Amino acid sequence: MNTDRKKALLEQIRAFAFSVNDLALYLDTHPCDARALRYHKEYTEKLQELKQMYQNEFGPLSIYSPQDEWKWIESPWPWEKGGNC
């Protein structure tokens, strides 16, 4: 497993998720801002693309991701980081 790629994808996912949430908050008070609406749409689409890319390579990001197989217990848990105790 390419851990550098995995980390890079997760970093991009977090950045786009932050941007989408931040834009949503802005749009709550500025709902007619066409530029913000375009950015929100663009970033939401990019976020979905990145999530799909990550899940295709490394598995589900959450239990809300559709899966063909249920393999949660086959991977190290986040606190295990793939190492031995």
PETAGI-V698533 format. One line per field, one symbol per residue. phi: phi as a letter, one per 40 degrees, with the letter a starting at -180 (. if undefined). A space follows every 10 residues. Layout:
# PETAGI-V698533
phi: ???
This chain:
# PETAGI-V698533
phi: .ccccccccc cccccccccc ccccccccbb cbcccccccc cccccccccc ccdccccbhc caccccbcbb bdccbccdcc fgccc
